[in-house]
Amino acid sequence: MSDFAGLIKTADWKAEKHVPVIEAPDTVGAADFVTITVTVGKEIRHPNTTEHFINWIELFFKPEEGPAISLGRAEFSAHGESAKGANQGPAYTDPVFATRVQLKASGTLQALSY
């Protein structure tokens, strides 16, 4: 395979629990810092079990001119693992990532998750 395009799935986020949903203001000033939140499983909650979980989310900004820039990445490490067995652990993470950024050019936000 020559690129990753065939591996990336897209779908309507209201009907699919694996699609990252980006929440951000529609417009911002060039001097403004804004909070951007990315959630996997916004409408249909994604299970977080030892056997099936979201491992990471990465957020990108693609300016109208130039290559995409990674704005940040979050890794989710607690999925109920325990010496007692799968899903017996004391901690679970929820696949939600938020960051504050200042974007000085027009462009598009994109997110990937695994």
Backbone as a chain_set.jsonl record, in Angstrom:
{"seq": "MSDFAGLIKTADWKAEKHVPVIEAPDTVGAADFVTITVTVGKEIRHPNTTEHFINWIELFFKPEEGPAISLGRAEFSAHGESAKGANQGPAYTDPVFATRVQLKASGTLQALSY", "coords": {"N": [[0.854, -1.178, 0.0], [0.595, 2.18, -0.846], [-0.025, 4.441, 0.633], [-1.661, 5.717, 3.626], [-4.339, 6.166, 3.281], [-6.256, 4.217, 2.618], [-6.547, 2.884, 4.984], [-7.775, 4.523, 6.79], [-10.792, 5.139, 8.299], [-13.985, 6.624, 7.84], [-17.015, 8.047, 9.011], [-20.442, 8.804, 9.841], [-20.5, 10.544, 12.752], [-22.56, 10.487, 14.576], [-23.658, 8.032, 14.395], [-21.671, 6.215, 14.763], [-19.313, 4.835, 16.907], [-16.543, 5.001, 16.827], [-15.483, 7.203, 15.558], [-13.64, 10.192, 15.691], [-14.823, 13.143, 17.235], [-14.76, 16.536, 16.751], [-14.825, 19.436, 18.659], [-15.063, 22.822, 18.4], [-14.806, 26.415, 18.203], [-16.528, 28.031, 15.468], [-15.398, 30.249, 14.214], [-12.513, 32.233, 14.936], [-10.453, 34.845, 16.316], [-7.193, 35.906, 15.15], [-5.479, 36.378, 17.272], [-6.538, 35.045, 19.368], [-6.689, 32.508, 21.883], [-8.04, 29.297, 21.842], [-10.119, 26.666, 23.079], [-10.03, 23.36, 22.074], [-11.767, 20.386, 21.747], [-11.627, 16.885, 21.49], [-13.464, 14.008, 21.057], [-13.958, 10.532, 21.271], [-16.607, 8.548, 20.606], [-18.821, 10.198, 21.164], [-21.691, 10.485, 20.745], [-22.518, 7.81, 20.722], [-21.449, 5.969, 23.195], [-18.134, 4.822, 23.557], [-16.982, 1.615, 24.418], [-14.79, 0.925, 27.148], [-12.723, -1.271, 27.741], [-10.511, -3.874, 28.885], [-10.098, -5.492, 26.704], [-11.026, -4.029, 24.502], [-10.558, -0.898, 23.48], [-9.924, 2.693, 23.158], [-6.841, 3.771, 22.206], [-5.311, 6.075, 21.587], [-5.635, 9.591, 20.692], [-5.113, 11.95, 18.162], [-4.705, 15.322, 17.225], [-4.867, 17.468, 14.456], [-3.928, 20.397, 12.58], [-4.665, 21.74, 9.508], [-3.451, 24.118, 7.642], [-4.664, 26.482, 5.143], [-2.662, 26.8, 3.294], [0.241, 24.91, 2.999], [1.713, 22.176, 4.932], [0.018, 19.76, 7.091], [-0.182, 20.21, 10.64], [0.677, 18.779, 13.698], [-1.232, 19.257, 16.513], [-1.427, 18.159, 18.99], [-1.431, 15.245, 21.093], [-3.085, 12.622, 22.776], [-2.761, 9.946, 25.011], [-4.353, 7.022, 26.17], [-4.283, 5.088, 28.875], [-5.335, 3.481, 30.919], [-7.342, 0.782, 31.282], [-8.811, -0.896, 32.859], [-7.138, -2.981, 33.512], [-5.688, -5.52, 35.556], [-4.01, -7.434, 38.092], [-5.809, -9.165, 39.067], [-7.335, -9.822, 36.926], [-8.804, -9.323, 33.626], [-10.547, -6.254, 33.2], [-10.902, -5.806, 35.907], [-9.579, -3.877, 37.21], [-8.738, -0.779, 39.01], [-8.947, 1.616, 37.59], [-10.063, 3.543, 34.794], [-9.804, 5.069, 31.631], [-11.305, 7.744, 29.743], [-11.931, 8.358, 26.339], [-11.285, 11.313, 25.7], [-9.98, 14.357, 24.68], [-8.504, 17.473, 25.211], [-7.287, 20.655, 24.226], [-5.633, 23.846, 24.288], [-5.237, 26.275, 21.837], [-3.645, 28.599, 19.603], [-4.427, 29.798, 16.546], [-3.135, 31.141, 13.737], [-3.825, 31.277, 11.123], [-6.149, 30.533, 8.488], [-7.83, 27.4, 8.221], [-8.255, 23.82, 8.479], [-9.42, 21.571, 10.957], [-8.436, 18.312, 11.906], [-8.759, 14.942, 13.027], [-7.363, 11.925, 14.331], [-7.793, 8.611, 15.553], [-7.031, 5.709, 17.514]], "CA": [[0.0, 0.0, 0.0], [1.456, 3.351, -0.983], [-0.351, 5.462, 1.635], [-2.56, 5.296, 4.699], [-5.726, 6.551, 3.001], [-7.126, 3.047, 2.634], [-6.693, 2.394, 6.349], [-8.519, 5.489, 7.596], [-12.235, 5.008, 8.139], [-14.796, 7.791, 8.181], [-18.439, 7.72, 9.129], [-21.243, 9.781, 10.559], [-20.161, 10.371, 14.165], [-23.754, 10.253, 15.385], [-24.034, 6.621, 14.282], [-20.46, 5.402, 14.84], [-18.612, 5.116, 18.157], [-15.098, 5.046, 16.649], [-15.099, 8.411, 14.822], [-13.362, 11.345, 16.553], [-15.68, 14.317, 17.071], [-14.026, 17.748, 17.119], [-15.648, 20.569, 19.08], [-14.272, 24.046, 18.379], [-15.572, 27.538, 17.662], [-16.515, 28.112, 14.002], [-14.439, 31.284, 13.833], [-11.756, 32.833, 16.031], [-9.496, 35.867, 15.909], [-5.811, 35.418, 15.047], [-4.783, 36.534, 18.551], [-7.289, 34.325, 20.394], [-6.477, 31.108, 22.222], [-9.324, 28.614, 21.942], [-10.065, 25.276, 23.516], [-10.545, 22.38, 21.12], [-11.974, 19.094, 22.4], [-11.867, 15.751, 20.596], [-14.063, 12.894, 21.793], [-14.331, 9.329, 20.525], [-17.798, 8.007, 21.265], [-19.603, 11.319, 21.7], [-23.122, 10.153, 20.757], [-22.604, 6.396, 21.109], [-20.271, 5.809, 24.051], [-17.231, 3.742, 23.216], [-16.619, 0.838, 25.603], [-13.391, 1.01, 27.55], [-12.435, -2.515, 28.432], [-9.164, -4.383, 28.662], [-10.05, -6.1, 25.379], [-11.48, -3.126, 23.433], [-10.42, 0.46, 23.992], [-9.248, 3.692, 22.334], [-5.48, 3.901, 22.711], [-4.845, 7.458, 21.473], [-6.261, 10.567, 19.796], [-4.188, 13.003, 17.742], [-5.39, 16.438, 16.585], [-4.058, 18.162, 13.458], [-4.415, 21.611, 11.925], [-4.214, 21.834, 8.127], [-3.675, 25.468, 7.132], [-5.032, 26.51, 3.726], [-1.417, 26.607, 2.553], [1.258, 24.24, 3.788], [1.394, 20.835, 5.436], [-0.706, 19.627, 8.357], [0.625, 20.359, 11.849], [0.112, 18.089, 14.853], [-1.471, 20.165, 17.637], [-1.274, 17.424, 20.236], [-1.816, 13.835, 21.119], [-3.368, 12.094, 24.108], [-2.767, 8.487, 25.107], [-5.245, 6.556, 27.215], [-3.546, 3.91, 29.322], [-6.011, 2.687, 31.948], [-8.494, 0.104, 30.695], [-9.306, -1.918, 33.767], [-6.208, -4.088, 33.697], [-5.385, -5.817, 36.947], [-3.508, -8.786, 38.364], [-6.999, -9.98, 39.34], [-7.898, -10.235, 35.643], [-9.302, -8.27, 32.736], [-11.663, -5.42, 33.646], [-10.999, -5.851, 37.369], [-8.713, -2.829, 37.74], [-9.348, 0.352, 39.696], [-8.95, 2.862, 36.817], [-10.447, 3.509, 33.39], [-9.748, 6.383, 30.994], [-12.351, 8.041, 28.774], [-11.221, 8.956, 25.215], [-11.581, 12.734, 25.497], [-8.73, 15.117, 24.656], [-8.724, 18.909, 25.034], [-6.084, 21.48, 24.191], [-5.841, 25.265, 23.95], [-4.323, 26.649, 20.761], [-3.79, 29.865, 18.884], [-4.258, 29.513, 15.124], [-2.967, 32.433, 13.086], [-4.172, 31.157, 9.711], [-7.355, 29.758, 8.223], [-7.538, 26.023, 7.891], [-9.177, 22.77, 8.878], [-9.009, 20.664, 12.023], [-8.645, 16.907, 11.6], [-8.339, 14.096, 14.147], [-7.241, 10.484, 14.148], [-7.784, 7.851, 16.798], [-6.773, 4.285, 17.356]], "C": [[0.897, 1.237, 0.0], [1.157, 4.458, 0.016], [-1.343, 4.907, 2.653], [-4.034, 5.527, 4.389], [-6.68, 5.369, 3.063], [-7.38, 2.493, 4.024], [-7.576, 3.287, 7.209], [-10.002, 5.387, 7.277], [-12.919, 6.306, 8.528], [-16.251, 7.344, 8.239], [-19.14, 8.88, 9.814], [-21.032, 9.559, 12.054], [-21.383, 10.143, 15.048], [-24.189, 8.788, 15.355], [-22.841, 5.683, 14.467], [-19.642, 5.792, 16.059], [-17.108, 5.24, 18.014], [-14.601, 6.325, 15.97], [-14.82, 9.554, 15.796], [-14.283, 12.518, 16.213], [-14.916, 15.526, 17.602], [-15.027, 18.83, 17.485], [-14.746, 21.784, 19.203], [-15.167, 25.175, 17.873], [-15.479, 27.553, 16.129], [-15.506, 29.145, 13.5], [-13.767, 31.828, 15.09], [-10.845, 33.911, 15.464], [-8.077, 35.305, 15.936], [-5.059, 35.504, 16.373], [-5.421, 35.695, 19.666], [-6.757, 32.909, 20.622], [-7.855, 30.482, 22.402], [-9.106, 27.187, 22.43], [-10.738, 24.409, 22.464], [-10.63, 21.05, 21.855], [-12.248, 18.038, 21.335], [-12.343, 14.588, 21.459], [-14.287, 11.731, 20.839], [-15.481, 8.693, 21.3], [-18.667, 9.092, 21.856], [-21.092, 10.974, 21.812], [-23.364, 8.712, 21.192], [-21.322, 6.108, 21.884], [-19.441, 4.617, 23.63], [-16.91, 2.947, 24.475], [-15.133, 1.016, 25.908], [-13.107, -0.204, 28.408], [-11.009, -2.938, 28.134], [-9.031, -4.916, 27.235], [-10.338, -5.122, 24.241], [-11.484, -1.689, 23.958], [-9.827, 1.371, 22.937], [-7.893, 3.943, 22.973], [-4.97, 5.341, 22.658], [-5.73, 8.269, 20.533], [-5.181, 11.576, 19.436], [-4.963, 14.041, 16.942], [-4.42, 17.168, 15.669], [-4.747, 19.432, 12.999], [-3.813, 21.646, 10.536], [-4.502, 23.242, 7.646], [-4.03, 25.419, 5.648], [-3.8, 26.326, 2.835], [-0.404, 25.948, 3.478], [0.783, 22.91, 4.33], [0.606, 20.882, 6.748], [0.276, 19.666, 9.518], [-0.07, 19.6, 12.976], [-0.022, 19.085, 15.999], [-1.31, 19.469, 18.977], [-1.815, 16.019, 20.113], [-2.06, 13.422, 22.562], [-3.381, 10.58, 24.025], [-3.588, 8.085, 26.319], [-4.761, 5.178, 27.658], [-4.281, 3.025, 30.317], [-7.306, 2.111, 31.392], [-8.98, -1.043, 31.568], [-8.401, -3.12, 33.94], [-5.908, -4.27, 35.175], [-4.789, -7.218, 37.049], [-4.671, -9.732, 38.67], [-7.635, -10.5, 38.047], [-8.38, -9.039, 34.844], [-10.511, -7.57, 33.345], [-11.917, -5.488, 35.143], [-10.23, -4.71, 38.025], [-9.454, -1.646, 38.321], [-9.484, 1.615, 38.847], [-9.278, 2.611, 35.346], [-10.333, 4.924, 32.841], [-10.888, 6.511, 29.987], [-11.675, 8.749, 27.598], [-11.706, 10.361, 24.866], [-10.272, 13.492, 25.649], [-9.066, 16.582, 24.417], [-7.383, 19.628, 25.049], [-6.469, 22.914, 23.859], [-4.795, 25.658, 22.927], [-4.634, 28.044, 20.248], [-3.475, 29.568, 17.427], [-4.244, 30.827, 14.368], [-3.247, 32.388, 11.594], [-5.474, 30.381, 9.608], [-6.965, 28.342, 7.86], [-8.597, 25.09, 8.43], [-8.577, 21.951, 10.0], [-9.345, 19.244, 11.606], [-8.157, 16.096, 12.783], [-8.287, 12.645, 13.702], [-7.32, 9.831, 15.513], [-7.509, 6.409, 16.475], [-7.17, 3.597, 18.637]], "O": [[1.853, 1.314, 0.772], [1.997, 5.332, 0.23], [-1.798, 3.769, 2.542], [-4.894, 5.118, 5.168], [-7.812, 5.52, 3.523], [-8.317, 1.721, 4.227], [-8.072, 2.851, 8.249], [-10.413, 5.53, 6.125], [-12.476, 7.002, 9.442], [-16.647, 6.378, 7.588], [-18.502, 9.813, 10.301], [-21.356, 8.489, 12.568], [-21.245, 9.648, 16.166], [-24.987, 8.353, 16.185], [-22.995, 4.468, 14.338], [-19.31, 6.965, 16.227], [-16.437, 5.559, 18.995], [-13.391, 6.502, 15.825], [-15.663, 9.862, 16.639], [-14.491, 12.838, 15.043], [-14.479, 15.542, 18.753], [-15.958, 19.112, 16.731], [-13.798, 21.798, 19.989], [-16.164, 24.927, 17.196], [-14.468, 27.136, 15.563], [-14.844, 28.935, 12.483], [-14.369, 31.878, 16.163], [-10.506, 33.894, 14.28], [-7.793, 34.348, 16.655], [-4.092, 34.77, 16.575], [-4.9, 35.644, 20.78], [-6.418, 32.202, 19.672], [-8.732, 31.067, 23.038], [-8.05, 26.591, 22.219], [-11.855, 24.681, 22.025], [-9.673, 20.634, 22.509], [-13.008, 18.272, 20.395], [-11.712, 14.231, 22.453], [-14.756, 11.928, 19.719], [-15.352, 8.35, 22.475], [-19.203, 8.921, 22.951], [-21.686, 11.158, 22.874], [-24.301, 8.429, 21.939], [-20.242, 6.016, 21.301], [-19.97, 3.535, 23.376], [-16.594, 3.54, 25.506], [-14.327, 1.232, 25.003], [-13.232, -0.171, 29.633], [-10.377, -2.406, 27.221], [-7.967, -4.802, 26.627], [-9.923, -5.374, 23.11], [-12.321, -1.322, 24.783], [-9.287, 0.9, 21.936], [-7.812, 4.289, 24.152], [-4.277, 5.786, 23.573], [-6.463, 7.726, 19.706], [-4.42, 12.01, 20.3], [-5.777, 13.695, 16.086], [-3.287, 17.453, 16.055], [-5.973, 19.54, 13.022], [-2.593, 21.588, 10.385], [-5.635, 23.557, 7.282], [-3.737, 24.434, 4.97], [-3.897, 25.759, 1.746], [-0.217, 26.385, 4.613], [-0.39, 22.556, 4.209], [0.543, 21.914, 7.417], [1.416, 19.217, 9.4], [-1.272, 19.761, 13.184], [0.967, 19.691, 16.413], [-1.079, 20.125, 19.993], [-2.538, 15.666, 19.181], [-1.326, 13.827, 23.464], [-3.938, 10.001, 23.092], [-3.526, 8.729, 27.366], [-4.827, 4.216, 26.893], [-3.859, 1.889, 30.532], [-8.243, 2.843, 31.074], [-9.498, -2.041, 31.067], [-8.825, -4.158, 34.448], [-5.878, -3.309, 35.943], [-5.034, -8.074, 36.199], [-4.537, -10.95, 38.547], [-8.375, -11.484, 38.06], [-8.366, -7.902, 35.317], [-11.386, -8.21, 33.929], [-13.038, -5.249, 35.593], [-10.224, -4.586, 39.25], [-10.666, -1.521, 38.145], [-10.069, 2.596, 39.307], [-8.845, 1.629, 34.743], [-10.723, 5.88, 33.512], [-11.371, 5.516, 29.448], [-10.899, 9.675, 27.833], [-12.425, 10.572, 23.89], [-9.541, 13.298, 26.62], [-9.836, 16.898, 23.51], [-6.468, 19.259, 25.785], [-7.498, 23.166, 23.231], [-3.605, 25.408, 23.119], [-5.726, 28.58, 20.435], [-2.369, 29.131, 17.109], [-5.24, 31.551, 14.361], [-2.948, 33.341, 10.874], [-5.854, 29.661, 10.531], [-5.91, 28.104, 7.271], [-9.695, 25.513, 8.792], [-7.379, 21.666, 10.005], [-10.402, 18.99, 11.027], [-7.232, 16.516, 13.477], [-9.041, 12.201, 12.837], [-6.953, 10.439, 16.518], [-7.712, 5.94, 15.355], [-7.044, 2.378, 18.747]]}, "num_chains": 1, "name": "protein.A"}
